[in-house]
Structures are given as structure tokens and as C-alpha cells.
Amino acid sequence: MWLNDFKIAIITKDVNKIDTIMDAMPQFDTLDEMEEAFYLFQQADKLLNDLKNETARTMRKIKDNISFIESTHITNAPKLDIMH
């Protein structure tokens, strides 16, 4: 059951569920179960790293867009004061 729940969490990219499932890791009865869990841990690690990298790229794009908008927004533009 645990292994199936873990597989589903990885497939659906449910980070919260992955975290919850990993906190409740059972003791495995067979070497096959241990190997399958190890493989799933590797897949979860890859998924989390991919999501982290995707988030970092998105954050860079957002920061670039904010910088662009700020650079095109004129605030307190200097005025020519010919009265003084």
C-alpha cells in the first residue's frame, strides 16, 4: 500500500503527499520492496530537483519582468524649471 501511494504521489507530482508518505515509511519485508522504495526515492529526488529548477527559472523571469517594468515606468521625471 505504501509503495503504491508513493508511486501515485510521484506520478501526480504531489509534493505534499510525497513528504507525508516519506514521513510514514514502513519497514520493508522483502529485498524487492526495498529496491522498489529505493527506486521511488530516486524518482522523487529527481522530481523535486526538476520542480526546484523550474521554480528558479520562473522566479528569474518574474524578476526580469519586474525590472523591465520598473525601468520603463517613469517616476518623478526631471522637469525643466525655467522660472528660477
C-alpha positions in Angstrom: 0.0 0.0 0.0 2.8 2.5 1.0 4.7 1.8 -2.3 1.5 2.3 -4.4 0.7 5.6 -2.5 4.3 6.7 -3.1 4.1 5.9 -6.8 0.8 7.9 -7.2 2.3 10.9 -5.3 5.3 10.9 -7.7 3.2 10.5 -10.8 0.8 13.3 -9.8 3.8 15.4 -8.6 2.1 15.9 -5.3 5.0 17.3 -3.2 3.0 17.5 0.0 1.8 13.9 -0.4 5.4 12.8 -1.1 6.5 14.5 2.1 3.7 12.9 4.1 4.4 9.4 2.7 8.1 9.6 3.3 7.4 10.5 7.0 5.4 7.3 7.3 7.9 5.0 5.7 7.3 1.4 6.9 9.8 -1.3 7.5 10.0 -3.4 4.3 9.6 -7.2 4.4 11.5 -8.1 1.3 14.5 -7.1 -0.7 12.2 -6.4 -3.7 10.2 -3.9 -1.7 13.4 -2.2 -0.5 14.7 -2.0 -4.1 11.4 -0.6 -5.3 11.4 2.0 -2.5 15.0 3.0 -3.3 14.0 3.5 -7.0 11.0 5.6 -5.9 13.2 7.7 -3.7 15.5 8.4 -6.7 12.4 9.3 -8.8 11.1 11.6 -6.0 14.5 13.2 -5.7 14.6 13.8 -9.5 11.1 15.2 -9.5 11.8 17.6 -6.6 15.0 18.8 -8.2 13.2 19.4 -11.5 10.5 21.3 -9.8 13.1 23.4 -7.9 14.9 24.2 -11.1 11.6 25.1 -12.8 10.7 27.4 -9.9 14.1 29.1 -10.0 13.7 29.7 -13.8 10.2 31.1 -13.2 11.4 33.4 -10.4 14.2 34.7 -12.6 11.7 35.5 -15.4 9.4 37.3 -12.9 12.3 39.3 -11.5 13.4 40.2 -15.1 9.9 41.3 -15.9 9.6 43.4 -12.8 13.0 45.0 -13.6 11.8 45.7 -17.1 8.6 47.3 -16.0 10.3 49.3 -13.4 12.8 50.6 -15.9 10.1 51.7 -18.3 8.0 53.3 -15.6 8.9 57.0 -15.3 8.8 58.2 -11.7 9.4 61.8 -10.8 10.8 62.6 -14.2 13.0 65.7 -14.0 11.3 68.8 -15.2 12.8 71.8 -16.8 12.3 74.7 -14.4 12.9 77.9 -16.4 11.4 80.1 -13.7 14.5 80.2 -11.5 
